[in-house]
Amino acid sequence: MTNQDIETFFAVLDHGTMTAAAEALYITQPSLSARLKSLEDQVGAPLFHRGKGQRRITLTDAGQHFLPLARRWQNLLSETQTFAAAEKREFLHVIAAYTANQYILPPVYQRFLERELPVNLWVESMRTDQAVSAVARGDADMAIVDGGLHYDLQIEAKPLFREGFFLVVPKTVSLTEPVEATTLHVQDEILIYGQPEILQWHDYWYGVDARPLLYTDTPQLAETLPACGKRWSIIPAGATEPYLRMFSNVQVLRLAHPPAERTFYLVTPKGRVLSAAAETLLDDLRVQIQDLEGITWY
């Protein structure tokens, strides 16, 4: 028994006449009759009543018993085709720094998914050392990480873009751009010490013993604190737009002497050519970055 046999059975059942079924299958009526006879020979019994003067063909008792078996065959075929299609889909496994996945990459992922490519996107956030190790093992197609790369013969790394930093402060605080660090009070600072560039900037201007209002390792925690009083923070350029959307009472200002820019690298397995899907995602990232102030594509 073949898929063609089941297709023939349902064509006759659904259309009710041999003529209509043959037209639906784009074959001649004699060819349809031959197919149906072959199926009935395999089953060992007639499946349809086909008497003269009968306006619509109906199932015999054998046909009624065969119907659930045919439906199971049809469902199994559909599941098999779905499985085969899924196996043909490509996985694109991307690892990125936490802040990149939080602020810069979400619109890129959204644009990529809207393309409806035959690709399953798998995204993870990791520290640079973890991401590099995952790529070196071949567990990921690529990583987008910020500095701190360790030497590994199994990877290739190239600069992707560099990101600056800005001051975020309530609108009620009057400051003139570019803002001098000496006009800011450390006791009002929300210090994101998880960013080495910000911590080095803080230590340079206020000293290693200076105590800010709050220490936090990521910009995400700073988001939970209302911008009030004279609180201020230095944040990555990629976070400025989300901050402005989240808080209507804050302003983002340029610094006279900002922290050193941080560089993001593309890390890939050595000797492996990026897939077309990976190249598409990187193109979408480049387009996204072109619209962000303080971020420069290499």
N, C-alpha and C positions, 0 to 999 in steps of 0.2 A: 504494500500500500504506500502511496506517495502523497505529497502535499497537493499534487494536481488532482488526485482522486477526491480528496476532502474538499478542494475548491469546487470541483464539479458537483459534488453532493449539495453543498450549500447554495450554489448558483441555481440549481433546479428547485431547491426548497424555498429560497427567498423570492424567486421570480414567478414560480407557479406554473410556467409553461416551458416546453423545450425550446420554443422559438425565442422567447425573451431571455432565457438562460444562455443560449448560444450567442445572442447578440451581446450580452453583458461580458462574455468571455472572449469575444472577437473571434469566434470559430464558427464553422458551418454546423448545421443541425445534425448531419450524419456523423461528424466528428464527435459532437457531444454525445450522441447515442452510443457510439463506440466506447467512449470513456466511461459512460454510466454502466454499460454492460460489463466492462472489465471490472469495475468496482463491485458490482453485484455478484459476479463470478467469484471474486475473492471472499466476499461475505458469505456466499452460499445461499442467497435468497434475494428475491426482488425487494427493492427499497421503496419503490413508488408504484401507486396505481396509475396505469396509463391506458385507460379504456377509451374507445372511440366515443366521441361526443362529450367527453369529460372536459369541462371548461378549465378546471384547475387541477394540476397534478397534486395528489396527496400521498402521505407516507403510509406504507403498509405497516403491519405489526412489527416486522423485522426492521423497517425503517425507523419506527419509534424507539426500538431498543438500540439501534445503531446511533441515534442522534446524540445521546450524552457522551458516547465514546468519541464521536466526531468533534464535539465541542471541547473535550479534553485534549484531543490532538491539536485543535486550533489554538487553545490556550498555551499548550506546550511549545508550539511553533512560535507564538508571540513572545513567550519568555526567552526562548532560545535566541530570537532575533534581538531582543533587548539586551541580553547578556553579551552577544557578539558585538553590538554597537558600543556597549560600555567598555569592552576589552580594547576596542579601537581608540577610545578616548585617551588623550594624553594627560599625564599629570604634570603640573608645573608647581614645584615645591620651592617657595621663596621664604627665606629667613631674613629678618630685618631687625635693626636696632629698635628698642622699645619706643623711643620718641619718633622715629621715622614711621613706624606702624601706627602710632597714635595720631600724628598730625599731618604728615606729608603724603603717605601712601594710600589712605582710604579712598580719596577721589580717583586715584589711579586704578585701584582694584575695581571700583565701581564702573569706571569706563571700560576696563578690560572685560568685565562680566557682561556688560551691555552688548559687546560684540557677538556674544553667543557662539564662541568658537568651540570646537569639539575638545575642550580642555577642562580638566578639573583643577581648580586653583587651590593650593594648600599653602596657607600662610602661618608663620610662627614668629614669635618675638624671642630673641636671645641676646645674651651678652656677646661681645665681639669674639672672645676666645671660644665660647660654645659654638657660635655660628661658623667660625673658621674650621673648627674640628669636624662639624657636621658635613661641611662641603668637602673637606679632605677625605672623609670616609665615603663620599658619594651618596650621602643621605639627602642632599638637597641639590637643586639645580643651580642655585645662586644665592648669595647673601649680600645684603646692603648694610654695611656696618660703618661705624664712625671710629676710626683710628684704633690704636692698640693692637695692630696686627702682629701676630707672632709668625716666625719663620716656619714655613712648611713647604716641602718640595711637591706636595700633592695639590697645591692650589695656584691659581693665577689671580693677581689683584691689580686693579687699576683705579685711579681716582675717578669718581663719578660726578660729584658736585661738592661745593663748599658752602657752609652755612654760617652766617653771622649771628649776632645777638643784639637784642633790644631791651630797653627799659620799659616795664609796664608799671603804671602808677595811677591812682585815682585821678579823675579829671579835676577834683577840687584842689589838687596840689599844683601850684603854679611854678613851672620850670621853663627855661629857655633852651631850645635845641641849638646845637648839640649839648647835651647835659654833661656837666663836669661831675665826676665821681665825688669830688669834695663838697658838693652841694647836697649830697644825700646822707642821711643819718643811718648808721649801721644798726641802731636799735629798732629801726622800722623795716629792716630787710628780711625778706623770705629767701633764704639762701638755698639754692638748688645745688647741693654739694656733689651730687652724682654726676654733674658735668664738670670734668677737670678744668676746662677753660674758664668756667664761671668761678670755681673755687680759687684758681690761681689769680684771677682778677680781684676777687675779694681779699685774698691774703696780701696782694700787692698794695692795695689802696687803704686797707683798714688794719692790716696786721693779722698774724695767725691767731692771736689771742682775743681778737675782737669778737664779741658775741652778738649774732643777729637775733631778730625776734623769733625766728623759726629756722631750724635745719630740716631739709627734706631731700631725699635722694632723687626724686623725679618731679618734673613739672606738673604731673597729674595731681599730686597732693595740693600743690599751690592753687589749683583750680577750685578746690573745695572751700577755700577761705575767701569770704567776701572782701572785695577791694574797698576798704574803708580807712578812715584816718589818713595816715601818711605811709601806709604799707607800700613797699615797692619790691620788685623782683627783676632779675635779669633772666630773660627767657630766650630760647632759640627762635630764629626767624620763622621757622615753620609753624610755631605755636601761636604767632601773633594773631592771625585771622580767627582761629578758634576762640582765643581769649576775647577778642572784640565781639564775636557773636554771643559769647556766654555772658559777658558783663557789659552792660550799656554805660556804666559809669567809670570806665577805665580809658586810659590813653596809652598809646605805644609811642615811645620817643627814641630818637637816635642818641647815642652816647658820643661824647667827644673822644673818648679813648675806650672803646669797647673791648671785651675779651677777644682773644685771638680766634679767628674763624676755625671751625672744625671741618675736617674733610671726611666725606663719606666715600667708601670704596666699594666697588663691585668685585665680589670674590666668587670665582667659578672653579670647578674641578680642572686641573691642569690637562691641557690637550683636548678638552671636550668643547665642541662647537655649540654655541647657544642655539636652542631650538627657535623656530619661527615665532612660537608663542612667547618665549622669553624676550626676543627682540621687540615684539609688539608691546609688551608690558614696559620695557625700557623706553620705547618711543613715547608711550603715554606719560611716563614719568618726566621725560624731558619737556613735554608740552606743559605739564602741570607746573613744573618749576619755573618756566618762563614767566609765569604770572605772579610769582611770589617774590616780594621785595626781600633783599638780604640773602638770597640763595643764587649761586652762580653755577651753571653747568660747565663741566670741563670739556 
